[in-house]
Amino acid sequence: MIDPLLQPLKINHLTLKNRIVSTPHAPAYAENGMPGERYQRYHEEKAKGGLSMTMFGGSSCIGPDSPSVFGQLYVGEDRVIPYFQQFAERIHRYDCRIMCQISHLGRRTVWNNGDWLPVVAPSRVREPAHRAFPKVMDQNDINRVIGYYAEAAYRCKEGDLDGCDILSHGHLPGQFLSPDTNHRSDKYGGSLKNRLRFTLELLEAVRHRVGDNFLVGLRSEMTSGAPDGLTVEESLEALQIVDRSGFIDFVTLNFGQIDTDYHLSRHIPPMGSKLAPWAQLSGEFRSHLNLPVIHACRIADVSSARHAINAGMLDLVGMTRAHIADPHLVNKIERGEEDRIRPCVGAGYCLDRIYGEGEALCIHNVATGREKHLPHVIAPNCAEVKKCVVVGGGPAGLEAARVLGFA
């Protein structure tokens, strides 16, 4: 039976407004691993802007042997629960739902961070980006990490969130699933059924811990795009097995590898890439699944989002970077002001800053991440009107002209 909270995803006559979401990402606004005021205000602005669901905490770490490497949240301790409760209260007042993504990075982390514990993974396959030689997980490691997932999901529920999203793609469950990172010969390796075993066991543990009235999703790749990696056929078969298990309520579909900067540029296409490059493949998966499908990959404009929905490619459209550029995107659609939406041009400044050990800011919107001090909506000035000249058309000049235009 579909959880009542998820029923709207099955209604075919929903407006585009109700189908737009912001998918999980890590803006590096965490304060000691917690989603403090700045983190919350950033998502609150999207809720004010009419968004139906915001998903936060990209790659939020669930245990001590999965330390943060790009400013993620830490969901491995109960101290996160009061932050979640405050966060949920802040978002729910705008009739917006909120979920957190939880993850174990597996080989996608480093040993010399956090508690300096060994990096663990299904097999001793080094990741090009983070360069650690992982310890091969034994049964005790597997049981322990599955327990981390279950407890992290329960903290999301205790924090009054509407659900949690479990990241498989490129992270520990995906490393078990993909043949290029799983060279095991035990019951967790070899056949697709064996490689999927870890994912099914952790999903079962999560569902048992949180019960039925809590949304649980899985974020998985449609294919790694690598010659020896996960194929489209195997990925679809794995998701069909997960679908039949009844452990999850929705699936988010990704594309490609994420273990190098080059591969990330295909997974998160930059400026110059075509719009919605993997939406059609998402539609092919959706036609073989009963689960509601979310997809977010350079769906940066309203026309692409509307086409993806109308063509049956997905149930919910993730416009994540588009909301970094303009968190009031949905309200502008509702008011018929699509021409006033500040567009995401795919410049990648929001990502480049994070990987440069900074924080997500937008080259197109100086208020993003600074909501406490800079308003996204400028109220008209009722004082005496003056003439101003803006010299220069760079980001500062354009922002000055925009603000002065409301005077």
C-alpha positions as CSV (number, residue, x, y, z in Angstrom):
1,M,0.0,0.0,0.0
2,I,1.3,3.4,-0.9
3,D,2.0,5.7,2.1
4,P,-0.6,8.4,2.3
5,L,2.1,11.0,2.2
6,L,3.1,9.8,-1.2
7,Q,-0.4,9.7,-2.8
8,P,0.1,13.0,-4.6
9,L,2.9,11.5,-6.7
10,K,0.4,9.1,-8.2
11,I,-2.1,11.7,-9.3
12,N,-1.7,12.4,-13.1
13,H,-3.5,15.7,-13.2
14,L,-1.2,17.6,-10.9
15,T,0.0,21.0,-12.1
16,L,3.7,21.6,-12.8
17,K,3.9,23.5,-9.6
18,N,3.2,20.4,-7.6
19,R,5.7,18.3,-9.5
20,I,8.7,20.5,-9.0
21,V,11.1,19.5,-6.2
22,S,14.7,20.4,-5.1
23,T,16.8,17.2,-4.8
24,P,19.5,16.6,-2.2
25,H,22.7,18.5,-2.5
26,A,25.5,19.6,-0.1
27,P,25.9,23.4,-0.2
28,A,28.6,23.2,2.5
29,Y,26.6,25.5,4.9
30,A,26.8,23.0,7.7
31,E,27.9,24.1,11.2
32,N,29.9,21.4,12.9
33,G,28.1,18.9,10.7
34,M,24.6,20.3,11.7
35,P,22.0,22.1,9.6
36,G,22.0,25.5,11.5
37,E,20.2,28.7,10.7
38,R,22.0,29.5,7.5
39,Y,21.4,26.0,6.1
40,Q,17.7,26.3,7.1
41,R,17.2,29.7,5.7
42,Y,18.6,28.6,2.4
43,H,15.9,25.9,2.0
44,E,13.2,28.1,3.7
45,E,13.5,30.5,0.8
46,K,12.5,27.8,-1.7
47,A,9.5,26.9,0.5
48,K,8.6,30.6,0.5
49,G,9.0,30.5,-3.2
50,G,6.2,27.9,-3.6
51,L,8.2,24.7,-3.8
52,S,6.3,21.5,-2.9
53,M,9.2,19.5,-1.5
54,T,12.8,20.3,-0.7
55,M,15.3,17.6,-0.1
56,F,18.5,18.5,1.8
57,G,21.7,17.0,3.1
58,G,23.3,15.7,0.0
59,S,25.5,12.7,1.1
60,S,24.8,13.2,4.8
61,C,27.2,10.8,6.6
62,I,25.7,8.1,8.9
63,G,28.7,6.8,10.7
64,P,32.3,7.6,12.0
65,D,34.0,5.6,9.2
66,S,32.3,7.8,6.6
67,P,33.7,11.3,7.4
68,S,32.7,14.3,5.5
69,V,34.9,15.3,2.6
70,F,32.9,18.2,1.1
71,G,31.0,19.8,3.9
72,Q,28.2,17.3,4.4
73,L,25.9,17.0,7.4
74,Y,26.5,14.3,10.0
75,V,23.5,12.1,10.9
76,G,25.3,9.6,12.9
77,E,24.5,11.1,16.3
78,D,21.2,12.1,18.1
79,R,22.4,15.7,18.5
80,V,21.1,16.2,14.9
81,I,17.5,15.6,15.9
82,P,16.7,19.0,17.5
83,Y,18.2,20.7,14.3
84,F,15.9,18.5,12.2
85,Q,12.9,19.4,14.3
86,Q,13.6,23.1,14.0
87,F,14.2,22.7,10.3
88,A,11.0,20.8,9.7
89,E,8.9,23.4,11.6
90,R,10.5,26.1,9.5
91,I,9.7,24.4,6.2
92,H,6.2,23.0,7.0
93,R,4.7,26.4,7.8
94,Y,4.8,27.0,4.0
95,D,3.0,23.7,3.2
96,C,6.2,22.3,1.9
97,R,7.6,18.8,2.6
98,I,11.2,18.1,3.6
99,M,13.5,15.1,3.4
100,C,17.1,14.4,4.2
101,Q,19.5,12.2,2.2
102,I,21.6,9.8,4.1
103,S,24.7,8.0,2.9
104,H,27.8,6.0,3.7
105,L,30.5,7.1,1.3
106,G,32.4,3.7,1.3
107,R,35.5,4.2,-0.8
108,R,34.5,7.7,-1.7
109,T,36.1,9.3,1.4
110,V,39.5,9.7,3.0
111,W,41.2,8.1,6.0
112,N,42.8,11.2,7.4
113,N,39.7,13.0,8.4
114,G,37.3,12.7,11.3
115,D,38.3,9.9,13.6
116,W,41.0,8.7,11.2
117,L,39.4,5.3,10.7
118,P,40.1,2.9,7.8
119,V,38.1,3.5,4.7
120,V,35.8,0.6,4.0
121,A,34.3,-0.7,0.8
122,P,33.1,-3.9,-0.8
123,S,36.5,-4.5,-2.5
124,R,40.0,-3.1,-2.4
125,V,39.4,-0.8,-5.4
126,R,40.8,2.7,-5.0
127,E,38.7,5.7,-6.0
128,P,40.6,8.2,-8.3
129,A,39.2,11.2,-6.5
130,H,39.9,10.4,-2.9
131,R,42.8,8.0,-3.3
132,A,42.3,5.8,-0.3
133,F,43.0,2.0,-0.4
134,P,39.8,0.7,1.3
135,K,39.6,-2.2,3.8
136,V,37.4,-5.0,2.4
137,M,34.3,-5.1,4.5
138,D,33.6,-8.3,6.4
139,Q,30.3,-9.5,7.8
140,N,30.7,-7.5,11.0
141,D,31.4,-4.3,9.0
142,I,28.3,-5.0,6.9
143,N,26.1,-5.5,9.9
144,R,27.4,-2.5,11.6
145,V,27.0,-0.2,8.6
146,I,23.4,-1.4,8.0
147,G,22.7,-0.5,11.6
148,Y,24.1,3.0,10.9
149,Y,21.6,3.4,8.0
150,A,18.6,2.3,10.1
151,E,19.5,4.6,13.0
152,A,20.1,7.6,10.7
153,A,16.8,7.1,9.1
154,Y,15.1,6.9,12.5
155,R,16.8,10.2,13.5
156,C,15.2,11.7,10.4
157,K,11.8,10.5,11.5
158,E,12.3,11.6,15.1
159,G,13.3,15.0,13.6
160,D,9.8,15.4,12.2
161,L,11.0,15.1,8.6
162,D,8.7,13.7,6.0
163,G,11.2,11.1,4.8
164,C,14.7,10.2,3.9
165,D,16.5,9.5,0.7
166,I,19.2,6.8,0.6
167,L,22.1,7.5,-1.8
168,S,23.2,4.4,-3.7
169,H,24.8,5.9,-6.8
170,G,28.6,5.9,-6.4
171,H,28.3,5.4,-2.7
172,L,28.4,2.2,-0.6
173,P,25.3,0.5,-1.9
174,G,26.2,1.4,-5.5
175,Q,29.7,0.2,-4.9
176,F,28.3,-3.2,-3.9
177,L,26.0,-3.2,-6.9
178,S,28.5,-2.2,-9.7
179,P,30.8,-5.0,-10.9
180,D,33.8,-2.7,-11.4
181,T,33.9,-1.9,-7.6
182,N,32.7,-5.3,-6.3
183,H,35.1,-8.2,-6.8
184,R,33.8,-10.3,-4.0
185,S,33.3,-14.1,-4.2
186,D,31.0,-14.4,-1.2
187,K,27.2,-14.0,-1.0
188,Y,27.6,-10.2,-1.6
189,G,29.5,-10.6,-4.9
190,G,29.3,-12.2,-8.3
191,S,25.7,-12.3,-9.6
192,L,23.5,-9.3,-9.8
193,K,21.3,-10.8,-7.0
194,N,24.3,-11.2,-4.8
195,R,25.6,-7.7,-5.5
196,L,22.2,-6.3,-4.7
197,R,22.0,-8.1,-1.4
198,F,23.6,-5.3,0.6
199,T,21.1,-2.8,-0.7
200,L,18.1,-5.0,0.0
201,E,19.3,-5.8,3.6
202,L,19.9,-2.1,4.4
203,L,16.5,-1.1,2.9
204,E,14.8,-3.8,4.9
205,A,16.5,-2.6,8.1
206,V,15.5,1.0,7.4
207,R,11.9,0.2,6.7
208,H,11.7,-2.0,9.9
209,R,13.1,0.9,12.0
210,V,11.0,3.7,10.7
211,G,7.7,1.8,10.0
212,D,5.3,2.3,7.2
213,N,4.2,6.0,7.6
214,F,7.5,7.5,6.6
215,L,8.8,8.0,3.1
216,V,12.0,6.2,2.1
217,G,13.6,6.7,-1.3
218,L,16.6,5.3,-3.2
219,R,18.8,7.4,-5.4
220,S,20.4,5.1,-8.0
221,E,22.2,5.3,-11.3
222,M,20.6,4.1,-14.6
223,T,24.1,3.2,-15.8
224,S,27.6,4.0,-14.9
225,G,28.5,4.6,-18.5
226,A,31.8,2.6,-18.0
227,P,32.7,-0.4,-20.1
228,D,33.0,-2.7,-17.0
229,G,30.5,-0.9,-14.8
230,L,26.8,-1.2,-14.3
231,T,24.8,-1.5,-17.5
232,V,21.3,-0.2,-18.2
233,E,19.9,-3.7,-18.3
234,E,21.4,-4.7,-14.9
235,S,20.4,-1.4,-13.3
236,L,16.8,-1.7,-14.5
237,E,16.7,-5.3,-13.3
238,A,18.0,-4.3,-9.9
239,L,15.5,-1.5,-9.5
240,Q,12.7,-3.8,-10.5
241,I,13.7,-6.2,-7.7
242,V,13.8,-3.3,-5.3
243,D,10.4,-2.1,-6.5
244,R,8.9,-5.5,-5.8
245,S,10.4,-5.6,-2.3
246,G,8.1,-2.9,-1.1
247,F,10.8,-1.3,1.0
248,I,10.9,2.1,-0.7
249,D,8.3,4.7,-1.9
250,F,10.1,6.4,-4.7
251,V,13.3,6.2,-6.7
252,T,15.6,9.1,-8.0
253,L,17.4,8.2,-11.2
254,N,21.0,9.4,-11.8
255,F,23.4,8.9,-14.7
256,G,27.1,8.0,-14.9
257,Q,30.1,7.8,-12.6
258,I,31.1,10.3,-10.0
259,D,34.6,9.2,-9.1
260,T,36.5,11.9,-11.1
261,D,35.9,15.5,-12.0
262,Y,35.4,14.5,-15.6
263,H,32.8,12.0,-14.7
264,L,31.1,14.5,-12.4
265,S,30.8,16.9,-15.4
266,R,28.7,14.3,-17.2
267,H,26.6,13.5,-14.1
268,I,26.1,17.2,-13.4
269,P,26.3,18.7,-16.9
270,P,27.8,22.2,-17.0
271,M,27.3,25.2,-19.3
272,G,27.5,24.1,-22.9
273,S,25.7,20.8,-22.3
274,K,22.3,20.2,-23.7
275,L,19.3,20.5,-21.4
276,A,17.8,17.4,-19.8
277,P,20.3,15.0,-21.4
278,W,19.2,11.9,-19.5
279,A,15.5,12.6,-19.2
280,Q,14.5,10.3,-22.0
281,L,16.4,7.4,-20.5
282,S,14.7,8.1,-17.2
283,G,11.4,7.8,-19.1
284,E,12.4,4.3,-20.3
285,F,13.1,3.2,-16.7
286,R,9.8,4.8,-15.5
287,S,7.8,2.7,-18.1
288,H,9.1,-0.5,-16.4
289,L,8.7,0.6,-12.8
290,N,5.7,1.0,-10.5
291,L,7.6,3.4,-8.2
292,P,7.3,7.1,-8.7
293,V,10.4,8.5,-10.5
294,I,12.3,11.6,-9.7
295,H,15.0,12.9,-12.0
296,A,17.2,15.9,-11.8
297,C,20.0,16.5,-14.3
298,R,20.3,20.0,-16.0
299,I,16.5,20.4,-16.1
300,A,17.2,24.1,-15.7
301,D,14.2,25.7,-17.4
302,V,10.5,25.5,-17.2
303,S,10.0,24.4,-20.8
304,S,12.3,21.3,-20.3
305,A,10.5,20.5,-17.0
306,R,7.1,20.8,-18.5
307,H,8.1,18.6,-21.5
308,A,9.6,15.9,-19.2
309,I,6.4,15.7,-17.2
310,N,4.0,15.8,-20.2
311,A,6.0,13.2,-22.1
312,G,5.8,10.8,-19.1
313,M,9.6,10.8,-18.5
314,L,9.2,11.3,-14.7
315,D,6.7,11.9,-11.9
316,L,8.6,14.7,-10.1
317,V,11.1,17.0,-11.8
318,G,14.2,18.0,-9.8
319,M,15.1,21.6,-10.6
320,T,17.9,21.9,-8.0
321,R,20.4,24.3,-9.5
322,A,17.5,26.3,-11.0
323,H,16.4,26.9,-7.4
324,I,19.9,28.0,-6.4
325,A,19.6,30.7,-9.1
326,D,16.0,31.5,-8.3
327,P,14.3,30.0,-5.2
328,H,11.0,31.8,-6.2
329,L,10.8,30.0,-9.5
330,V,7.5,28.1,-8.6
331,N,5.7,31.3,-7.5
332,K,6.7,33.0,-10.7
333,I,5.3,30.1,-12.7
334,E,2.0,30.4,-10.8
335,R,1.8,34.2,-11.4
336,G,2.5,33.8,-15.1
337,E,5.9,35.5,-14.7
338,E,8.1,32.9,-16.3
339,D,10.0,35.7,-18.1
340,R,11.1,37.0,-14.7
341,I,12.7,33.8,-13.6
342,R,16.4,34.2,-13.0
343,P,17.8,31.4,-15.2
344,C,20.5,28.9,-14.2
345,V,23.1,29.0,-16.9
346,G,25.1,26.1,-15.7
347,A,28.2,28.1,-14.8
348,G,29.0,25.6,-12.1
349,Y,30.1,28.2,-9.5
350,C,27.9,26.5,-6.9
351,L,29.8,23.3,-7.4
352,D,33.3,24.7,-8.1
353,R,33.4,26.6,-4.8
354,I,32.5,23.4,-2.8
355,Y,35.2,21.4,-4.4
356,G,37.6,24.3,-3.8
357,E,36.8,23.9,-0.1
358,G,34.4,26.8,-0.2
359,E,30.6,27.0,0.0
360,A,27.9,27.0,-2.6
361,L,27.2,30.5,-4.0
362,C,25.5,31.4,-7.3
363,I,27.2,33.5,-9.9
364,H,23.7,34.7,-10.9
365,N,22.2,35.4,-7.5
366,V,24.2,37.0,-4.7
367,A,21.5,36.4,-2.1
368,T,21.8,32.6,-2.3
369,G,23.3,31.3,0.9
370,R,23.1,34.8,2.4
371,E,19.4,34.9,3.1
372,K,19.8,36.3,6.6
373,H,21.4,39.4,5.3
374,L,20.3,39.8,1.6
375,P,16.7,39.5,0.5
376,H,15.7,37.6,-2.7
377,V,12.6,39.8,-3.1
378,I,13.2,43.5,-3.2
379,A,10.2,45.7,-2.0
380,P,9.5,48.8,-4.1
381,N,11.0,52.0,-2.7
382,C,8.3,54.6,-1.9
383,A,10.8,57.3,-1.2
384,E,12.0,60.0,-3.6
385,V,12.9,58.6,-7.0
386,K,16.5,59.4,-8.1
387,K,18.4,58.7,-11.3
388,C,21.3,56.3,-11.2
389,V,23.9,55.2,-13.6
390,V,25.4,51.7,-13.4
391,V,28.9,51.6,-14.9
392,G,29.8,48.0,-16.0
393,G,27.8,44.9,-16.8
394,G,29.5,42.3,-14.7
395,P,27.8,40.4,-11.9
396,A,28.0,43.4,-9.5
397,G,26.7,45.9,-12.1
398,L,23.8,43.6,-13.2
399,E,22.8,43.0,-9.6
400,A,23.0,46.8,-8.9
401,A,20.8,47.4,-11.9
402,R,18.3,44.8,-10.8
403,V,17.9,46.2,-7.3
404,L,17.7,49.7,-8.5
405,G,15.0,48.7,-11.0
406,F,12.6,48.1,-8.0
407,A,13.2,51.5,-6.7
